[in-house]
Amino acid sequence: MRIIEEAEVLKKMISLIEKKTSGDTYSFAKRLGFSRSKLYNLIDEFKNYGVEIKYNKKQKYFYFATECKVEIITPVKISVK
């Protein structure tokens, strides 16, 4: 179930960034349930895909610096017969 949980966290992360309601780094990491260092690692991973995430120091939120639409599609389908 870890894969599904991680996909849900990424969806929440993207939603908070799109809405510009992430807050500062400490609050954002806490809302997502992990450390600030993991948050920065995820931001770096997004950068590897060409998605730049920046931080607005004055208003304290993260935002997408590149024009993009980020969508996380859970690659797991569970069917019960």
C-alpha positions as CSV (number, residue, x, y, z in Angstrom):
1,M,0.0,0.0,0.0
2,R,3.0,2.3,0.3
3,I,2.8,3.2,-3.4
4,I,-0.8,4.4,-3.2
5,E,0.0,6.4,0.0
6,E,3.0,8.1,-1.7
7,A,0.9,9.0,-4.7
8,E,-1.7,10.5,-2.5
9,V,0.9,12.6,-0.7
10,L,2.2,13.9,-4.1
11,K,-1.3,14.8,-5.1
12,K,-1.7,16.8,-1.9
13,M,1.6,18.5,-2.4
14,I,0.7,19.5,-5.9
15,S,-2.7,20.7,-4.8
16,L,-1.2,22.9,-2.1
17,I,1.4,24.3,-4.5
18,E,-1.3,25.1,-7.1
19,K,-3.5,26.8,-4.6
20,K,-0.5,28.7,-3.1
21,T,-1.4,27.5,0.4
22,S,1.6,25.4,1.2
23,G,3.0,27.8,3.9
24,D,6.6,27.8,4.9
25,T,9.0,24.9,4.5
26,Y,8.4,23.6,8.1
27,S,4.6,23.8,7.8
28,F,4.5,22.3,4.3
29,A,6.6,19.3,5.3
30,K,4.6,18.8,8.4
31,R,1.3,18.9,6.5
32,L,2.6,16.3,4.1
33,G,3.9,14.1,7.0
34,F,7.7,14.2,6.4
35,S,10.9,16.1,7.1
36,R,12.0,19.3,5.4
37,S,14.9,17.5,3.8
38,K,12.5,15.0,2.2
39,L,10.5,18.0,0.9
40,Y,13.5,19.4,-0.7
41,N,14.4,16.1,-2.2
42,L,10.9,15.9,-3.8
43,I,11.3,19.4,-5.1
44,D,14.6,18.4,-6.7
45,E,12.9,15.3,-8.2
46,F,10.3,17.5,-9.9
47,K,13.2,19.6,-11.3
48,N,14.5,16.5,-13.0
49,Y,11.2,16.3,-14.9
50,G,11.4,20.0,-15.9
51,V,9.0,21.3,-13.3
52,E,10.6,24.1,-11.3
53,I,9.1,24.8,-7.9
54,K,10.1,28.1,-6.1
55,Y,9.4,29.7,-2.8
56,N,7.9,33.1,-2.3
57,K,9.7,34.3,0.9
58,K,7.4,37.4,1.4
59,Q,4.1,35.5,1.3
60,K,5.5,32.2,2.4
61,Y,4.3,29.7,-0.1
62,F,5.6,27.4,-2.9
63,Y,4.6,27.9,-6.5
64,F,5.3,26.4,-9.9
65,A,7.7,28.7,-11.7
66,T,7.3,26.9,-15.0
67,E,4.0,26.9,-16.9
68,C,2.9,23.3,-16.4
69,K,0.1,21.0,-15.4
70,V,1.3,18.3,-13.0
71,E,-0.9,15.3,-12.6
72,I,-0.2,12.2,-10.5
73,I,-2.0,9.1,-11.8
74,T,-1.9,6.2,-9.4
75,P,-0.5,3.3,-11.5
76,V,-2.2,0.6,-9.3
77,K,-5.6,-0.9,-9.9
78,I,-7.0,-3.3,-7.4
79,S,-9.9,-5.5,-8.5
80,V,-11.7,-8.2,-6.5
81,K,-13.6,-11.0,-8.1
